[in-house]
Amino acid sequence: MSALKLIRYGAWAAVAALAIAAGVIVSLQMTSNDNGGSLIEPLSAIGGPFELTNGNGEVVTDKDMTGKPSIYLFGFTFCPDVCPTTLSEMQGWIMSLGEDAGKLNYAFVSVDPERDTPDVMRDYVAAFDERIVPLTGSRDQVDAMLKAYRVYSKKVPLDDGGYTMDHSAAVYLMDADNRFVGTIAYGEAEESALKKLKRLIEKAPASS
Ligand code: NI
């Protein structure tokens, strides 16, 4: 094995160790909540400040997502299946919550800001529910948020010269202080998802 190979393996091992450490923490804390709709203790390692732009071109920061709990989906408007499926599920959750739906913030954050301009995001999200806030920004602004929120995304070239985006599919659940308290997995049963959302609403209001 060459020195270069060793260095490469070493770098990959370090990345893998970090990913495993983060994953183990999250999965350990989540093992007890599967179908009970319970949430974990706020995890400060995931989340933090961000500054993005909504569908009307207005600045939105993490501060705007406090005061009530929030749910975030990270994706892109060209997404062939995961994003439209999850957004229509989110639309269903909002309808099922009825009056309580107003007790949560809803956000769809683009991982593909080059194509997802505020106008594109607004029109796309409006097809699901106007209460879901579309968020995009410069590549740097989006990357900063994806890093802080530990969201995986990767540009994948397509044969036709275009590209698609691989990305994390889980819906993030944040408390009223915008602290990470759990996820709804892609394809999770509606009953389980609604239990988690109701639990999120019941939780104590913002500490400030
Ligand atoms: Ni998607």
Residues whose N, C-alpha, C, O or C-beta is under 5 A from the ligand:
A	BS01	NI	G75 F76 C79 V82 C83
